[in-house]
């Protein structure tokens, strides 16, 4: 009897180890529920094993079932349960495992959804960037914040364009050919006149 009870507990372990979110989770600052799907996966494996066992028993006959239990056909109370009884038991355990599987997946999905909504309530506007955007600050007059450039902008230039400050008079750089011409080389010094000999 104890072994049978243990089999029923194992077959629907999600009912015992999985808990969904509370009904008023939207009004609670914190709550706890089961978001791990390990237990429902175990129920899935158990259900698959029970289905496979029912199929294996279905293809056997009573003599094979008695020999697998170490008995001979016709022995009283051997095996302790008939082949059809074992198939019925496995089917019931498989249904219990399937019910636990559905319950476990449903409750863990509700828990994950509730926790996602809780995180959204704590951060209603989403993650905020920290620090200013790359670029110059304060922005140049007439320019757009965050655009690379110099500050303050050169006179007569476009905001956000690289340049120098302050610019030389007449603009920088001067147009080609507008540089002052080089100074002429100095004239050679006059040679002293030869002194006549007496």
PyMOL CGO cylinders between C-alpha atoms (Angstrom):
from pymol import cmd
from pymol.cgo import CYLINDER

trace = [
    CYLINDER, 0.00, 0.00, 0.00, 2.80, 2.41, 0.87, 0.3, 1, 1, 1, 1, 1, 1,
    CYLINDER, 2.80, 2.41, 0.87, 4.53, 1.64, -2.41, 0.3, 1, 1, 1, 1, 1, 1,
    CYLINDER, 4.53, 1.64, -2.41, 1.34, 2.44, -4.30, 0.3, 1, 1, 1, 1, 1, 1,
    CYLINDER, 1.34, 2.44, -4.30, 0.95, 5.77, -2.46, 0.3, 1, 1, 1, 1, 1, 1,
    CYLINDER, 0.95, 5.77, -2.46, 4.58, 6.61, -3.22, 0.3, 1, 1, 1, 1, 1, 1,
    CYLINDER, 4.58, 6.61, -3.22, 3.98, 5.91, -6.90, 0.3, 1, 1, 1, 1, 1, 1,
    CYLINDER, 3.98, 5.91, -6.90, 1.05, 8.32, -6.96, 0.3, 1, 1, 1, 1, 1, 1,
    CYLINDER, 1.05, 8.32, -6.96, 3.11, 11.02, -5.23, 0.3, 1, 1, 1, 1, 1, 1,
    CYLINDER, 3.11, 11.02, -5.23, 5.95, 10.64, -7.72, 0.3, 1, 1, 1, 1, 1, 1,
    CYLINDER, 5.95, 10.64, -7.72, 3.60, 10.66, -10.69, 0.3, 1, 1, 1, 1, 1, 1,
    CYLINDER, 3.60, 10.66, -10.69, 2.15, 14.06, -9.83, 0.3, 1, 1, 1, 1, 1, 1,
    CYLINDER, 2.15, 14.06, -9.83, 5.02, 15.78, -8.08, 0.3, 1, 1, 1, 1, 1, 1,
    CYLINDER, 5.02, 15.78, -8.08, 4.15, 19.15, -9.67, 0.3, 1, 1, 1, 1, 1, 1,
    CYLINDER, 4.15, 19.15, -9.67, 1.08, 19.31, -7.44, 0.3, 1, 1, 1, 1, 1, 1,
    CYLINDER, 1.08, 19.31, -7.44, 3.33, 19.12, -4.39, 0.3, 1, 1, 1, 1, 1, 1,
    CYLINDER, 3.33, 19.12, -4.39, 6.37, 21.15, -5.47, 0.3, 1, 1, 1, 1, 1, 1,
    CYLINDER, 6.37, 21.15, -5.47, 5.07, 23.81, -7.89, 0.3, 1, 1, 1, 1, 1, 1,
    CYLINDER, 5.07, 23.81, -7.89, 3.22, 26.92, -6.74, 0.3, 1, 1, 1, 1, 1, 1,
    CYLINDER, 3.22, 26.92, -6.74, 1.82, 29.69, -8.90, 0.3, 1, 1, 1, 1, 1, 1,
    CYLINDER, 1.82, 29.69, -8.90, 1.71, 33.41, -8.13, 0.3, 1, 1, 1, 1, 1, 1,
    CYLINDER, 1.71, 33.41, -8.13, -0.84, 34.71, -5.61, 0.3, 1, 1, 1, 1, 1, 1,
    CYLINDER, -0.84, 34.71, -5.61, -4.09, 36.06, -6.96, 0.3, 1, 1, 1, 1, 1, 1,
    CYLINDER, -4.09, 36.06, -6.96, -3.31, 39.63, -5.82, 0.3, 1, 1, 1, 1, 1, 1,
    CYLINDER, -3.31, 39.63, -5.82, 0.28, 39.63, -7.09, 0.3, 1, 1, 1, 1, 1, 1,
    CYLINDER, 0.28, 39.63, -7.09, -0.34, 42.89, -8.98, 0.3, 1, 1, 1, 1, 1, 1,
    CYLINDER, -0.34, 42.89, -8.98, -0.81, 44.71, -5.63, 0.3, 1, 1, 1, 1, 1, 1,
    CYLINDER, -0.81, 44.71, -5.63, 2.13, 43.10, -3.85, 0.3, 1, 1, 1, 1, 1, 1,
    CYLINDER, 2.13, 43.10, -3.85, 5.63, 44.64, -3.85, 0.3, 1, 1, 1, 1, 1, 1,
    CYLINDER, 5.63, 44.64, -3.85, 7.15, 41.16, -3.53, 0.3, 1, 1, 1, 1, 1, 1,
    CYLINDER, 7.15, 41.16, -3.53, 5.91, 37.61, -3.87, 0.3, 1, 1, 1, 1, 1, 1,
    CYLINDER, 5.91, 37.61, -3.87, 7.38, 34.17, -4.40, 0.3, 1, 1, 1, 1, 1, 1,
    CYLINDER, 7.38, 34.17, -4.40, 6.36, 31.40, -6.78, 0.3, 1, 1, 1, 1, 1, 1,
    CYLINDER, 6.36, 31.40, -6.78, 7.92, 28.59, -8.81, 0.3, 1, 1, 1, 1, 1, 1,
    CYLINDER, 7.92, 28.59, -8.81, 9.39, 29.71, -12.12, 0.3, 1, 1, 1, 1, 1, 1,
    CYLINDER, 9.39, 29.71, -12.12, 11.66, 26.68, -12.61, 0.3, 1, 1, 1, 1, 1, 1,
    CYLINDER, 11.66, 26.68, -12.61, 10.36, 23.96, -14.92, 0.3, 1, 1, 1, 1, 1, 1,
    CYLINDER, 10.36, 23.96, -14.92, 12.46, 21.11, -13.53, 0.3, 1, 1, 1, 1, 1, 1,
    CYLINDER, 12.46, 21.11, -13.53, 9.53, 19.43, -11.77, 0.3, 1, 1, 1, 1, 1, 1,
    CYLINDER, 9.53, 19.43, -11.77, 7.16, 19.60, -14.78, 0.3, 1, 1, 1, 1, 1, 1,
    CYLINDER, 7.16, 19.60, -14.78, 9.93, 18.10, -16.92, 0.3, 1, 1, 1, 1, 1, 1,
    CYLINDER, 9.93, 18.10, -16.92, 10.19, 15.21, -14.44, 0.3, 1, 1, 1, 1, 1, 1,
    CYLINDER, 10.19, 15.21, -14.44, 6.44, 14.69, -14.71, 0.3, 1, 1, 1, 1, 1, 1,
    CYLINDER, 6.44, 14.69, -14.71, 6.81, 14.64, -18.49, 0.3, 1, 1, 1, 1, 1, 1,
    CYLINDER, 6.81, 14.64, -18.49, 9.48, 11.95, -18.30, 0.3, 1, 1, 1, 1, 1, 1,
    CYLINDER, 9.48, 11.95, -18.30, 7.36, 9.91, -15.86, 0.3, 1, 1, 1, 1, 1, 1,
    CYLINDER, 7.36, 9.91, -15.86, 4.34, 10.11, -18.16, 0.3, 1, 1, 1, 1, 1, 1,
    CYLINDER, 4.34, 10.11, -18.16, 6.39, 8.95, -21.14, 0.3, 1, 1, 1, 1, 1, 1,
    CYLINDER, 6.39, 8.95, -21.14, 7.70, 5.98, -19.13, 0.3, 1, 1, 1, 1, 1, 1,
    CYLINDER, 7.70, 5.98, -19.13, 4.19, 4.96, -18.08, 0.3, 1, 1, 1, 1, 1, 1,
    CYLINDER, 4.19, 4.96, -18.08, 2.94, 5.13, -21.66, 0.3, 1, 1, 1, 1, 1, 1,
    CYLINDER, 2.94, 5.13, -21.66, 5.86, 3.01, -22.82, 0.3, 1, 1, 1, 1, 1, 1,
    CYLINDER, 5.86, 3.01, -22.82, 5.17, 0.47, -20.05, 0.3, 1, 1, 1, 1, 1, 1,
    CYLINDER, 5.17, 0.47, -20.05, 1.50, 0.19, -21.03, 0.3, 1, 1, 1, 1, 1, 1,
    CYLINDER, 1.50, 0.19, -21.03, 2.50, -0.44, -24.65, 0.3, 1, 1, 1, 1, 1, 1,
    CYLINDER, 2.50, -0.44, -24.65, 5.05, -3.08, -23.58, 0.3, 1, 1, 1, 1, 1, 1,
    CYLINDER, 5.05, -3.08, -23.58, 2.47, -4.88, -21.43, 0.3, 1, 1, 1, 1, 1, 1,
    CYLINDER, 2.47, -4.88, -21.43, -0.03, -4.78, -24.25, 0.3, 1, 1, 1, 1, 1, 1,
    CYLINDER, -0.03, -4.78, -24.25, 2.21, -6.72, -26.60, 0.3, 1, 1, 1, 1, 1, 1,
    CYLINDER, 2.21, -6.72, -26.60, 2.91, -9.44, -23.99, 0.3, 1, 1, 1, 1, 1, 1,
    CYLINDER, 2.91, -9.44, -23.99, 0.76, -12.40, -23.05, 0.3, 1, 1, 1, 1, 1, 1,
    CYLINDER, 0.76, -12.40, -23.05, -0.07, -13.72, -19.61, 0.3, 1, 1, 1, 1, 1, 1,
    CYLINDER, -0.07, -13.72, -19.61, 2.64, -16.42, -19.75, 0.3, 1, 1, 1, 1, 1, 1,
    CYLINDER, 2.64, -16.42, -19.75, 5.33, -13.89, -20.58, 0.3, 1, 1, 1, 1, 1, 1,
    CYLINDER, 5.33, -13.89, -20.58, 4.08, -11.64, -17.79, 0.3, 1, 1, 1, 1, 1, 1,
    CYLINDER, 4.08, -11.64, -17.79, 4.23, -14.54, -15.28, 0.3, 1, 1, 1, 1, 1, 1,
    CYLINDER, 4.23, -14.54, -15.28, 7.75, -15.50, -16.36, 0.3, 1, 1, 1, 1, 1, 1,
    CYLINDER, 7.75, -15.50, -16.36, 8.93, -11.89, -16.05, 0.3, 1, 1, 1, 1, 1, 1,
    CYLINDER, 8.93, -11.89, -16.05, 7.73, -11.96, -12.43, 0.3, 1, 1, 1, 1, 1, 1,
    CYLINDER, 7.73, -11.96, -12.43, 9.50, -15.28, -11.75, 0.3, 1, 1, 1, 1, 1, 1,
    CYLINDER, 9.50, -15.28, -11.75, 6.29, -17.29, -11.74, 0.3, 1, 1, 1, 1, 1, 1,
    CYLINDER, 6.29, -17.29, -11.74, 4.68, -19.92, -13.89, 0.3, 1, 1, 1, 1, 1, 1,
    CYLINDER, 4.68, -19.92, -13.89, 1.27, -19.66, -15.40, 0.3, 1, 1, 1, 1, 1, 1,
    CYLINDER, 1.27, -19.66, -15.40, -1.42, -20.91, -13.04, 0.3, 1, 1, 1, 1, 1, 1,
    CYLINDER, -1.42, -20.91, -13.04, 0.48, -20.32, -9.79, 0.3, 1, 1, 1, 1, 1, 1,
    CYLINDER, 0.48, -20.32, -9.79, -1.87, -18.88, -7.14, 0.3, 1, 1, 1, 1, 1, 1,
    CYLINDER, -1.87, -18.88, -7.14, -1.10, -15.23, -6.24, 0.3, 1, 1, 1, 1, 1, 1,
    CYLINDER, -1.10, -15.23, -6.24, 1.89, -15.24, -8.57, 0.3, 1, 1, 1, 1, 1, 1,
    CYLINDER, 1.89, -15.24, -8.57, 2.34, -12.73, -9.95, 0.3, 1, 1, 1, 1, 1, 1,
    CYLINDER, 2.34, -12.73, -9.95, 0.75, -10.51, -7.34, 0.3, 1, 1, 1, 1, 1, 1,
    CYLINDER, 0.75, -10.51, -7.34, -1.03, -8.45, -10.00, 0.3, 1, 1, 1, 1, 1, 1,
    CYLINDER, -1.03, -8.45, -10.00, -2.30, -9.60, -13.35, 0.3, 1, 1, 1, 1, 1, 1,
    CYLINDER, -2.30, -9.60, -13.35, -1.07, -8.19, -16.62, 0.3, 1, 1, 1, 1, 1, 1,
    CYLINDER, -1.07, -8.19, -16.62, -4.30, -6.30, -17.19, 0.3, 1, 1, 1, 1, 1, 1,
    CYLINDER, -4.30, -6.30, -17.19, -4.16, -4.97, -13.64, 0.3, 1, 1, 1, 1, 1, 1,
    CYLINDER, -4.16, -4.97, -13.64, -0.59, -3.75, -14.23, 0.3, 1, 1, 1, 1, 1, 1,
    CYLINDER, -0.59, -3.75, -14.23, -1.67, -2.05, -17.45, 0.3, 1, 1, 1, 1, 1, 1,
    CYLINDER, -1.67, -2.05, -17.45, -4.53, -0.33, -15.62, 0.3, 1, 1, 1, 1, 1, 1,
    CYLINDER, -4.53, -0.33, -15.62, -2.22, 0.83, -12.83, 0.3, 1, 1, 1, 1, 1, 1,
    CYLINDER, -2.22, 0.83, -12.83, 0.36, 2.18, -15.27, 0.3, 1, 1, 1, 1, 1, 1,
    CYLINDER, 0.36, 2.18, -15.27, -2.35, 4.00, -17.19, 0.3, 1, 1, 1, 1, 1, 1,
    CYLINDER, -2.35, 4.00, -17.19, -3.64, 5.64, -14.00, 0.3, 1, 1, 1, 1, 1, 1,
    CYLINDER, -3.64, 5.64, -14.00, -0.11, 6.66, -12.99, 0.3, 1, 1, 1, 1, 1, 1,
    CYLINDER, -0.11, 6.66, -12.99, 0.49, 8.02, -16.47, 0.3, 1, 1, 1, 1, 1, 1,
    CYLINDER, 0.49, 8.02, -16.47, -2.69, 10.11, -16.30, 0.3, 1, 1, 1, 1, 1, 1,
    CYLINDER, -2.69, 10.11, -16.30, -1.61, 11.44, -12.91, 0.3, 1, 1, 1, 1, 1, 1,
    CYLINDER, -1.61, 11.44, -12.91, 1.77, 12.35, -14.36, 0.3, 1, 1, 1, 1, 1, 1,
    CYLINDER, 1.77, 12.35, -14.36, 0.15, 14.06, -17.34, 0.3, 1, 1, 1, 1, 1, 1,
    CYLINDER, 0.15, 14.06, -17.34, -2.11, 16.08, -15.05, 0.3, 1, 1, 1, 1, 1, 1,
    CYLINDER, -2.11, 16.08, -15.05, 0.88, 17.13, -12.95, 0.3, 1, 1, 1, 1, 1, 1,
    CYLINDER, 0.88, 17.13, -12.95, 2.78, 18.01, -16.13, 0.3, 1, 1, 1, 1, 1, 1,
    CYLINDER, 2.78, 18.01, -16.13, -0.01, 20.30, -17.36, 0.3, 1, 1, 1, 1, 1, 1,
    CYLINDER, -0.01, 20.30, -17.36, -0.41, 21.86, -13.92, 0.3, 1, 1, 1, 1, 1, 1,
    CYLINDER, -0.41, 21.86, -13.92, 3.33, 22.45, -13.53, 0.3, 1, 1, 1, 1, 1, 1,
    CYLINDER, 3.33, 22.45, -13.53, 3.83, 24.07, -16.93, 0.3, 1, 1, 1, 1, 1, 1,
    CYLINDER, 3.83, 24.07, -16.93, 0.77, 26.26, -16.45, 0.3, 1, 1, 1, 1, 1, 1,
    CYLINDER, 0.77, 26.26, -16.45, 1.77, 27.50, -12.99, 0.3, 1, 1, 1, 1, 1, 1,
    CYLINDER, 1.77, 27.50, -12.99, 5.40, 28.16, -13.93, 0.3, 1, 1, 1, 1, 1, 1,
    CYLINDER, 5.40, 28.16, -13.93, 4.26, 30.14, -16.97, 0.3, 1, 1, 1, 1, 1, 1,
    CYLINDER, 4.26, 30.14, -16.97, 1.95, 32.22, -14.77, 0.3, 1, 1, 1, 1, 1, 1,
    CYLINDER, 1.95, 32.22, -14.77, 4.80, 32.79, -12.32, 0.3, 1, 1, 1, 1, 1, 1,
    CYLINDER, 4.80, 32.79, -12.32, 7.15, 33.99, -15.03, 0.3, 1, 1, 1, 1, 1, 1,
    CYLINDER, 7.15, 33.99, -15.03, 4.52, 36.34, -16.43, 0.3, 1, 1, 1, 1, 1, 1,
    CYLINDER, 4.52, 36.34, -16.43, 3.76, 37.75, -12.97, 0.3, 1, 1, 1, 1, 1, 1,
    CYLINDER, 3.76, 37.75, -12.97, 7.45, 38.35, -12.23, 0.3, 1, 1, 1, 1, 1, 1,
    CYLINDER, 7.45, 38.35, -12.23, 7.91, 40.07, -15.59, 0.3, 1, 1, 1, 1, 1, 1,
    CYLINDER, 7.91, 40.07, -15.59, 4.99, 42.38, -14.79, 0.3, 1, 1, 1, 1, 1, 1,
    CYLINDER, 4.99, 42.38, -14.79, 6.50, 43.10, -11.37, 0.3, 1, 1, 1, 1, 1, 1,
    CYLINDER, 6.50, 43.10, -11.37, 9.80, 44.13, -12.95, 0.3, 1, 1, 1, 1, 1, 1,
    CYLINDER, 9.80, 44.13, -12.95, 7.92, 46.35, -15.42, 0.3, 1, 1, 1, 1, 1, 1,
    CYLINDER, 7.92, 46.35, -15.42, 6.13, 48.08, -12.52, 0.3, 1, 1, 1, 1, 1, 1,
    CYLINDER, 6.13, 48.08, -12.52, 9.41, 48.76, -10.76, 0.3, 1, 1, 1, 1, 1, 1,
    CYLINDER, 9.41, 48.76, -10.76, 10.90, 50.29, -13.94, 0.3, 1, 1, 1, 1, 1, 1,
    CYLINDER, 10.90, 50.29, -13.94, 7.92, 51.93, -15.69, 0.3, 1, 1, 1, 1, 1, 1,
    CYLINDER, 7.92, 51.93, -15.69, 10.03, 53.89, -18.13, 0.3, 1, 1, 1, 1, 1, 1,
    CYLINDER, 10.03, 53.89, -18.13, 12.58, 51.21, -18.94, 0.3, 1, 1, 1, 1, 1, 1,
    CYLINDER, 12.58, 51.21, -18.94, 16.34, 51.43, -18.48, 0.3, 1, 1, 1, 1, 1, 1,
    CYLINDER, 16.34, 51.43, -18.48, 17.66, 54.97, -18.64, 0.3, 1, 1, 1, 1, 1, 1,
    CYLINDER, 17.66, 54.97, -18.64, 21.04, 55.86, -20.11, 0.3, 1, 1, 1, 1, 1, 1,
    CYLINDER, 21.04, 55.86, -20.11, 23.61, 57.18, -17.71, 0.3, 1, 1, 1, 1, 1, 1,
    CYLINDER, 23.61, 57.18, -17.71, 25.74, 60.18, -18.55, 0.3, 1, 1, 1, 1, 1, 1,
    CYLINDER, 25.74, 60.18, -18.55, 25.56, 62.56, -21.49, 0.3, 1, 1, 1, 1, 1, 1,
    CYLINDER, 25.56, 62.56, -21.49, 25.59, 61.43, -25.04, 0.3, 1, 1, 1, 1, 1, 1,
    CYLINDER, 25.59, 61.43, -25.04, 28.97, 61.62, -26.76, 0.3, 1, 1, 1, 1, 1, 1,
    CYLINDER, 28.97, 61.62, -26.76, 29.65, 65.01, -28.30, 0.3, 1, 1, 1, 1, 1, 1,
    CYLINDER, 29.65, 65.01, -28.30, 30.27, 68.57, -27.24, 0.3, 1, 1, 1, 1, 1, 1,
    CYLINDER, 30.27, 68.57, -27.24, 28.49, 70.31, -24.42, 0.3, 1, 1, 1, 1, 1, 1,
    CYLINDER, 28.49, 70.31, -24.42, 27.06, 72.87, -24.30, 0.3, 1, 1, 1, 1, 1, 1,
    CYLINDER, 27.06, 72.87, -24.30, 25.96, 72.41, -27.90, 0.3, 1, 1, 1, 1, 1, 1,
    CYLINDER, 25.96, 72.41, -27.90, 27.13, 74.98, -30.43, 0.3, 1, 1, 1, 1, 1, 1,
    CYLINDER, 27.13, 74.98, -30.43, 24.66, 77.69, -31.29, 0.3, 1, 1, 1, 1, 1, 1,
    CYLINDER, 24.66, 77.69, -31.29, 22.42, 76.43, -34.05, 0.3, 1, 1, 1, 1, 1, 1,
    CYLINDER, 22.42, 76.43, -34.05, 23.93, 72.95, -33.88, 0.3, 1, 1, 1, 1, 1, 1,
    CYLINDER, 23.93, 72.95, -33.88, 22.50, 69.75, -32.61, 0.3, 1, 1, 1, 1, 1, 1,
    CYLINDER, 22.50, 69.75, -32.61, 23.52, 68.41, -29.18, 0.3, 1, 1, 1, 1, 1, 1,
    CYLINDER, 23.52, 68.41, -29.18, 25.65, 65.32, -29.26, 0.3, 1, 1, 1, 1, 1, 1,
    CYLINDER, 25.65, 65.32, -29.26, 27.37, 66.15, -32.55, 0.3, 1, 1, 1, 1, 1, 1,
    CYLINDER, 27.37, 66.15, -32.55, 31.16, 66.23, -32.44, 0.3, 1, 1, 1, 1, 1, 1,
    CYLINDER, 31.16, 66.23, -32.44, 32.73, 69.64, -32.97, 0.3, 1, 1, 1, 1, 1, 1,
    CYLINDER, 32.73, 69.64, -32.97, 34.50, 72.47, -31.22, 0.3, 1, 1, 1, 1, 1, 1,
    CYLINDER, 34.50, 72.47, -31.22, 33.28, 74.89, -28.63, 0.3, 1, 1, 1, 1, 1, 1,
    CYLINDER, 33.28, 74.89, -28.63, 32.87, 77.74, -29.12, 0.3, 1, 1, 1, 1, 1, 1,
    CYLINDER, 32.87, 77.74, -29.12, 32.57, 77.45, -32.90, 0.3, 1, 1, 1, 1, 1, 1,
    CYLINDER, 32.57, 77.45, -32.90, 34.85, 79.50, -35.16, 0.3, 1, 1, 1, 1, 1, 1,
    CYLINDER, 34.85, 79.50, -35.16, 33.52, 82.83, -36.31, 0.3, 1, 1, 1, 1, 1, 1,
    CYLINDER, 33.52, 82.83, -36.31, 31.86, 82.49, -39.66, 0.3, 1, 1, 1, 1, 1, 1,
    CYLINDER, 31.86, 82.49, -39.66, 32.12, 78.71, -39.59, 0.3, 1, 1, 1, 1, 1, 1,
    CYLINDER, 32.12, 78.71, -39.59, 29.45, 76.12, -39.23, 0.3, 1, 1, 1, 1, 1, 1,
    CYLINDER, 29.45, 76.12, -39.23, 28.69, 74.81, -35.72, 0.3, 1, 1, 1, 1, 1, 1,
    CYLINDER, 28.69, 74.81, -35.72, 29.96, 71.36, -35.08, 0.3, 1, 1, 1, 1, 1, 1,
    CYLINDER, 29.96, 71.36, -35.08, 32.76, 71.57, -37.65, 0.3, 1, 1, 1, 1, 1, 1,
    CYLINDER, 32.76, 71.57, -37.65, 36.33, 71.22, -36.44, 0.3, 1, 1, 1, 1, 1, 1,
    CYLINDER, 36.33, 71.22, -36.44, 38.36, 74.40, -36.48, 0.3, 1, 1, 1, 1, 1, 1,
    CYLINDER, 38.36, 74.40, -36.48, 40.47, 76.68, -34.32, 0.3, 1, 1, 1, 1, 1, 1,
    CYLINDER, 40.47, 76.68, -34.32, 39.62, 79.33, -31.80, 0.3, 1, 1, 1, 1, 1, 1,
    CYLINDER, 39.62, 79.33, -31.80, 39.99, 82.20, -32.21, 0.3, 1, 1, 1, 1, 1, 1,
    CYLINDER, 39.99, 82.20, -32.21, 40.47, 82.16, -35.97, 0.3, 1, 1, 1, 1, 1, 1,
    CYLINDER, 40.47, 82.16, -35.97, 43.09, 84.47, -37.48, 0.3, 1, 1, 1, 1, 1, 1,
    CYLINDER, 43.09, 84.47, -37.48, 41.82, 87.63, -39.03, 0.3, 1, 1, 1, 1, 1, 1,
    CYLINDER, 41.82, 87.63, -39.03, 40.69, 87.04, -42.58, 0.3, 1, 1, 1, 1, 1, 1,
    CYLINDER, 40.69, 87.04, -42.58, 39.81, 83.41, -42.06, 0.3, 1, 1, 1, 1, 1, 1,
    CYLINDER, 39.81, 83.41, -42.06, 41.81, 80.28, -41.54, 0.3, 1, 1, 1, 1, 1, 1,
    CYLINDER, 41.81, 80.28, -41.54, 43.48, 78.83, -43.44, 0.3, 1, 1, 1, 1, 1, 1,
    CYLINDER, 43.48, 78.83, -43.44, 43.97, 81.66, -45.97, 0.3, 1, 1, 1, 1, 1, 1,
    CYLINDER, 43.97, 81.66, -45.97, 43.21, 80.73, -49.54, 0.3, 1, 1, 1, 1, 1, 1,
    CYLINDER, 43.21, 80.73, -49.54, 46.01, 79.42, -51.65, 0.3, 1, 1, 1, 1, 1, 1,
    CYLINDER, 46.01, 79.42, -51.65, 48.07, 82.23, -53.16, 0.3, 1, 1, 1, 1, 1, 1,
    CYLINDER, 48.07, 82.23, -53.16, 47.07, 84.80, -50.57, 0.3, 1, 1, 1, 1, 1, 1,
    CYLINDER, 47.07, 84.80, -50.57, 50.16, 84.46, -48.44, 0.3, 1, 1, 1, 1, 1, 1,
    CYLINDER, 50.16, 84.46, -48.44, 52.45, 87.59, -48.44, 0.3, 1, 1, 1, 1, 1, 1,
    CYLINDER, 52.45, 87.59, -48.44, 55.29, 87.27, -50.97, 0.3, 1, 1, 1, 1, 1, 1,
    CYLINDER, 55.29, 87.27, -50.97, 58.73, 86.56, -49.56, 0.3, 1, 1, 1, 1, 1, 1,
    CYLINDER, 58.73, 86.56, -49.56, 60.98, 89.55, -48.94, 0.3, 1, 1, 1, 1, 1, 1,
    CYLINDER, 60.98, 89.55, -48.94, 63.69, 90.13, -51.59, 0.3, 1, 1, 1, 1, 1, 1,
    CYLINDER, 63.69, 90.13, -51.59, 67.21, 89.07, -50.61, 0.3, 1, 1, 1, 1, 1, 1,
    CYLINDER, 67.21, 89.07, -50.61, 69.39, 91.91, -49.26, 0.3, 1, 1, 1, 1, 1, 1,
    CYLINDER, 69.39, 91.91, -49.26, 71.65, 93.67, -51.76, 0.3, 1, 1, 1, 1, 1, 1,
    CYLINDER, 71.65, 93.67, -51.76, 75.33, 92.80, -51.50, 0.3, 1, 1, 1, 1, 1, 1,
    CYLINDER, 75.33, 92.80, -51.50, 77.47, 95.34, -49.65, 0.3, 1, 1, 1, 1, 1, 1,
    CYLINDER, 77.47, 95.34, -49.65, 79.40, 97.70, -52.00, 0.3, 1, 1, 1, 1, 1, 1,
    CYLINDER, 79.40, 97.70, -52.00, 83.08, 96.95, -52.38, 0.3, 1, 1, 1, 1, 1, 1,
    CYLINDER, 83.08, 96.95, -52.38, 85.41, 99.80, -51.32, 0.3, 1, 1, 1, 1, 1, 1,
    CYLINDER, 85.41, 99.80, -51.32, 87.09, 101.58, -54.20, 0.3, 1, 1, 1, 1, 1, 1,
    CYLINDER, 87.09, 101.58, -54.20, 90.77, 100.69, -54.71, 0.3, 1, 1, 1, 1, 1, 1,
    CYLINDER, 90.77, 100.69, -54.71, 93.20, 103.25, -53.28, 0.3, 1, 1, 1, 1, 1, 1,
    CYLINDER, 93.20, 103.25, -53.28, 95.58, 104.61, -55.99, 0.3, 1, 1, 1, 1, 1, 1,
    CYLINDER, 95.58, 104.61, -55.99, 99.28, 104.02, -55.37, 0.3, 1, 1, 1, 1, 1, 1,
    CYLINDER, 99.28, 104.02, -55.37, 101.53, 107.16, -55.23, 0.3, 1, 1, 1, 1, 1, 1,
]
cmd.load_cgo(trace, "trace")
